[in-house]
Amino acid sequence: MELKTKILNWDAGFPVAMLNKKTASSIGVNTGDRITLKTYSSHPHEVSTITNTTTKLVRTGEVAVSSELREQLGLKRGQKVEIKLSPIPKSLNLIKKKLNKNRLSQKEIDEIISDVVNNSLYESEIALFISAMYKQGMTMKETIYLIKSILKYGNKLDLKDKSMRSKLIVDKHGIGGIPGNRTTPIIVSICAAAGLIMPKSSSRAITSAAGTADVIETFAHVEFSMQDLKKIIKKTGACMVWGGALEMVPADSKIIRVEKMLKIDPEAQLLASIMSKKLAVGSKYIVIDIPYGKTAKVNKEGALRLKTKFEYLGKYFRRKLKVILTKADGPRGDYVGPALELIDILNILDPNKEGPKDLEEKSLLLAGQLLEMTKKAKKGEGINLAREILESGEAFKKFKQIIETQGGRIIKIKPGKFKKNILAKKSGRIYEIDNKKISLLARIAGCPTDKFAGLHIPFNTKDLVKKGEKILTIYAESKSRLNEAVKFYKKEKPLKIK
């Protein structure tokens, strides 16, 4: 059926089309069914989407589209498109095959990822695929197939401009799981100040209180077109952006959104997500940060297993890749939350201030590795060069340049207006700060949606505290959020003293 496009100021969060009930009935479509929209041109675009029906907003002969669908197909008001009922995707049978403990081929994984990108799978069906990966696992061969598929159905950053052709492109990525572990902005600033190219595309928070994109968004824009991104990198040598806006690895972004709801992160998807992002931006030198511990995302055994797999993938894709394992018995830095973590970042970058040493040393270690890998520093001297760049103020200068080029400015961080100080009930030594509970506490307080919500934790594990001393402050942007967070703290006790 041929229909005219109606453009509504309508952000659904995912691609949705709306039909008049009479139109929907004539083609046998009900609310929630899948339909396919196809443009008329010499190079037609086709995409599947979910349907809503109405009797008022849309006339017969029209199809209203969400902003996500409009952008994906490049639709204009009144443009004619072909509408038809979508068949049940073949990839559903392939997902069931994985659930039944069978291995998938490259062609089969391509089919699944293609359907993810083209909206042919409902979020519940993507959740089934994530669950299959989580429950049954993926072989290294399947993980490589997954990386190739995610790359196949996305854009790549081409930095073949003459002024950047001979430059060394580097990247760093962490597996997450440690609150406040915001090393990326510091590392990017140091490496870019040293003359390296670091096009950092980051995720938003999945199960944590904040992702790097959530943090930087407090100061600057993180969503850009590929053309604008190249201009930023050409001017500053780096960027700190949200990868989802670039459509570099759209399948990964959609899978992550569902992972966020499920609160699970399958190992194969973790590996594929990180590697596909690094390959999509053309990184040649990569450092992977794997923190481990009792309440981290992985224990030491899991960290060593991931290390082996990342190193294998580095060799397979012909990248110089180094994995750094660090023990994490609690959060890094003093603050947790999108805006609050910037306090630590600025205190470390500004030579006139003093930031948390644990976060600073971790950042210097990782930046130093990249400086050594690219021969900017001799072996064993990378951390010294990184420290020199940091203490000279060059890294801070570079950070401010990146923020300004991304349309932002440095502002004074004011935590959420509602707060609660948690006091030590006895004197003693802190013997546990539970990373998972701290992340959940921050999320209950409003993170990452409420940018200025979060936590201040001035102590680390093994620190001595006195009775009545402030050991944690919860910040929220509403009283109800604060009250729920305080209740959670009292019940779960994420920080323990003996």
N, C-alpha and C positions, 0 to 999 in steps of 0.2 A: 504493500500500500504506500502511495506517495503522499507525504504530509509536509506542511510548511512549518519551519522552526519558529517557535516563540521563545524569546529570551526573557527569563525571569531573574531578578536579583535574588538568587536562591543558592546558598551554600549548604549542600546536604552533607558534606564530609566525605562523600564518595559519589561516583556518577549515578544519577537517577534521571529517568524520563517520566513525564506526566502526560496522560492521555485523557481525553473526554471519555466518559463511561460508554457512550454510544459507539465511539470509534473503537474503543478497546473490545467491546462486545462483538463488533463486526469481524474482528480478526481472532476472536477467541482468547483474549488476554484478560487476566485478572490481576488485581493488586498483588505485587510480590513476584509476578512471573518475569521471566527473562525475555527481552526482545533485542533485536539487532537493528542498529541504525547504520545506514550506509549512505555516503555522500555520492552525488552525481558529478563525476569529473573524469579526466583522462587517467588520473591516478586516485581512484576512490579510496576513502578510508572507511573502515568498518569496525564497529565496536559493540559489544554486548553490554546491556545495562538492566537494572531492576526497574520495574514499572510501578508507578502510582496512578490512581484514577480519580477523577473529579467530575463534578457536574457544572461547576461555575468558572474556575480559573482558566480553563482551556476549551476552545471551541472544537466542534467536529472539523476535521481537516487540518488540525494543528497538533504539534507535539511540543510541549514545554520541556526545556532541558535545564538541569542544574549547571552551575558555573563550572563544575569539574568536567562535565560532559561537553560543554561548549568549548572549553579550552582544549580538551583532548582531540576533538574533531575540527577545531578551528571554525565553528559554525557562526553564521551571521543571521540576523533577524530576517525572517521570510525565506530563508534558503530552503530549497526542497531536499528532502531526504527520503530514502526508502526504509520502511519499517516492516519487519516480519518477526514472527514468533521464533525464538531461538530453540534449537534442539537441546536435549540434555547433553552436556559436554562429555566427550569420551574420556577425558582426564579423570572423571570420577571413578571409573573402573580401574584406572592406574593407581589412584590413591588407595582404593580397596586392596589392590594387589600388594601395595607396600604394607598395609595393615596386616595382611596375611603372611608377613615375614618373607616376601619375595623381593629380589633385587630388581632395580629399574635400570633400563638402558638409557643412553644419551637421548635417543629419539623420544622415549617415554617421558623423561624429565623435561625435555623441550616442550612437549605437549602440555604438561601441567603448568609450567612457567608461562607459556604463551597464553594459556587461559586465565592465569592470575593477572597478567598485564592487560589483557583485553576485556577484563571484567566478566568473563564467562563463568566464573565461580563465585558463589555467594561467600560472604565472610565465614559462614558456618562450615562451608566446604573447604575453605583455606585452613580453617581451624582443624579440620579432619586430617589434612596433609601435615600440618605442624605436629599434631598428636601422633601420626604415624612415624614421623622422623624421631620424635621424642621417645616413643615406646619401643620401636623396632631398631632404631639406629640406622646409620648409613655407612657403607664401606667407603674407603678412601676413593675408590673409583667413582662411586655414586656422588661423593662430595665434589670431586673434580667436575663431573657432569653438571652438577648443580651450579657451580661457579661459572662454567661456560655458558649455561642457559641464562643465568641472571645477566651476564655481560651481553649476550646475544640480543636480548630484548631490552636494550637501553642505549643511551648516548655515551660517548666517550669524550673526555677533555683532550683536545688537540692543542698542544703547546709547541707547535713547530714554527712559531714566529721566529724570525732571524735573531732577534735580541735575546731569545730564551733557548734557542736550539742547543747551545753548548752547555747550558746550565744543568746542574745536578738536581733531579727531582726526588724529594724524600717524603716520607710519611711515617706517622706513628699511630698506633691504635692500641687501646686497652680493651680487655674483655669485660670491664665493668665490675659491679658488685661491691665496690668500696665507696662509701659516702665521702664526699668532699675531695676525691682524688682528681682534682682539676688541674692536671699537669699540662694538658694540651696547649692552652693559650701561652704559657710560659715557654714551652719547647718551640712552638711556632715562631714566637718573637725572637728567641735566641738564634734559631737556625736561619731565619730570613735575614737577620742582622749580619750573619756570617756569610751571606751571599748564596745560600741554598734556596731552591724553589720548593715551597711547601704548600700545595693546594689542598688544604685540610677540609674535607667534607665529613661532617659528623652527624650522628643520629640524635634524635630527641630521646628523652628518658623512656626506657622500656619498663623496668621494674625498680629503677633507682629514683632518687629525689630530683635529679637533674642530669641532662646530657649536656655536652659542650654547646650544642646549638641553642638549648634553652638558656644557658648562661650568657652567651654572647648576645643573644637577642635582647637582653636587658639594656645593652648599650647601643647596639647597631642592628641593621638589617641582616638577615641570614638567608633570605630567599632572592635569588638572582637568575637571570637568563644566562645561558652559556656564553653569549657574547659579552655581557657585562662582567661576568666572572673573569674572563680572559683579560679585560681591561684592568681589573683590580690586581690580578696577579702580575701583569706587566708593570704596573706602577709600584707595587709593594714587595713583590716576590713571594707573596703568600695570601692566604685567605682563611677565614674560619666561617664556614657556611653550613646550612642544612642540606644534606645530599638529596633529600626527597624532592626538593623544588627543581632540581636540575634534570630529573628524569634520566639520570645516569644508570641507576639500578632500580627502576620502578617496581619490579617484582619484590625486591628486598624491602622497599618502603611499605608495600602493602602487607607483606608477611609480618613485618615488625609491628604494624598497627594491630594485627590480630594477636600476635604474641603478647602485646601489652595487655590486652583484655584477658588472655589466658594466664598471664604471669608465668609462662614457661619459655625457655630459650634452648631448643635442641642443639646439641654440640655441632652437628653437621651444618645447621643453619648459621650458627655462630661463626664457624670457620668460613663458610661461603659468603656470609654478609661482609665480614672484614676483608677477605681477599678480593672479592669482587669490587669493593669500593677502592681499594688500593690500585687494582689493575685498571679500573675505569679512569682514574686521574693520571695514569701513566707513571706511577712511582717506580723507581728503579732500586731505591734503598729504603728498606722498611724495618722499623723496630716495633715489636709486639710486646706489650706490657701485660704480664699475667700475675696479678696479685693472688696469693693463696692464704688460706688460714681456716680455722675452725668455723667461722661464720662468714667467710668469703664465698664467692660463687663456686670456687673449687678448692679442694684440699691439695696438699703437696703432690699426692699421687695423680690427681686429676690434672694438676698444672704441668707435671712432667709429660703426661700423655698428650696434652694439647701442644706442648712445646715440640714434641716429636712430629706431630701432624702438621703444625705450621711450617716447620723446617722442611718437611717433605714437599709441601705445597710451594714453598719458596723456590726449591730446586726445580720442581716440575714446570713452574711458570717463568723460570730463569730470572729470578729476582734475588738481589742480595738482601737476605732477611735474617735478623737476629732477634731472638726471644729472650726477654729479661724476666726472671722470676723474682718476686719480692714477697716477703712474708708480711701479712697485713692482719694484725690483731685487733684493729679498730679503724675508725675513719682517719683520713689524711687531712691535715690542715685543722683549722679551728671552726670553720663554718660549713653548714650543709644547706643547700637550697640555691636556686638559679641566681638570684641577685646577691645573696650573702656570700657565696663562694668567690664573687668578684672582690670582696674585701681582702681575702687571702691573696688572690692573684695580684692585685694592685700593691699590696704591702710587700710582696716579694719582688715585683718588677721595679718599683720605685726605690732607687738607691738611698733615698733619705728616710725610708721607713724600714721596719723590720717585720717580716712575715713568719709564719710557722716553719720551723727548720725541717720538719719531716717532709713537708710538701716541696720545699725548696730543694732539698738534697735529692729527692726522687726525680724532680724535673731536670736537675743538672746531670744526673746519671743517664737518663734517657737521651737528652740532647747531646751529651758527650759521646754516646755511642754513634749517633748519626754523624757527628763531626769526624769521628775516627773512620767510619765506614766510607765516607766520601773523600778521605785523605785531607780534609781541612785541618785535621790535627793528627799528630803521630799517635801510634798505639799507646794507650795508657795516659795520654795527655788531653783527651777530649773533655773530660770533666773540668779540667783547669781552664781550658779555653772558654767553655760554656760559662764558668764562673766569672771569668774576666769580662766577657760580653755583658753579663748580667750586672755586675758591679759597676761597670763603666756608664751604665744608663742607656747603652745602645739598644738593648732589648726593649726597654720601656719606650724609647723613642719609636722603635719599629711597631710595637703594639699600638701606640696611639695613631700612627700612620694608617695601619690596617683598619682600625675602628673608624677613623674619619673617612677613609676611602669607601668603606661599606655604609656610609651615610649616617654614622653615629658620632657620639662624643662621650667623653668621660664625665660621669656624673657622681655626685656623692650618694653613697648607698645608705638608705634609711630602711631598717628592717620593718616588718609588719607592725602596725600600731598596737596590736594586742600581744602581750607577752606574759610568760610565767617563768619565774626563776625556780629551778629545782635545787634544793639545798641538801647537802650530805647529812644523813641521819646519825652518822657516827664517824669518828676518825679512823683512818686506815689507808690501805693501799687499793687502788682500782685494779681489780684482777680480770675484769672482762667488760668490753664494750661490744655488744652484739651488732655487727654490721647490718644484718638483715632487719633486725628490729629498729635500728636507728633509721634506716631508709624508710621503713614503713611508718615510723613515727613522723618523719618529715612529710611524707605523702598525706597522712591524716591531717597534718597541720595546713595542708593546701598545696604542697609542691607536686609537680612542677607548674601547674596551672596558675597558682597565685605566686607571681615572681618573687615577692618580697617576704614570703613565708619561709620558714626553715628553722635551723637550730644553731646555737653557739655552744660548742663543747671545748672548753679551755684546757682540758686535761687529756692525757693519753693513758693507755694501760701501763701499769706499774708505777704511776705517779702517786705520791702521798697526798691525802686531803685531810682537812680538819672538819670536825663536826660543825655544821652550820655554814660551811663554805659553799658558794655557788658552783655546782658541778655541771649544770646544763641550763640553757635558756631556750624556751620554745617561743617562736614568733609566728603569728598568724594574722590574716587580714580580716578575720571575723571572730566574734566571741564564740560562736558555735563550733568553729573549727578548733579553736584553742581548747575549749572544754573537752572535746573528743580526744584531742592529742594528750591532754593531761590525764584523762581516764586511762588511755592506752599505756602511758608511761607507768602509772601506778600499778596497773595489772601485770604488765610484761617485764618491767624493770630491765631495760636494755643496758643499763650501766650498773655494775655490781662492785661493792667494796667489802674487803675483809681485813 
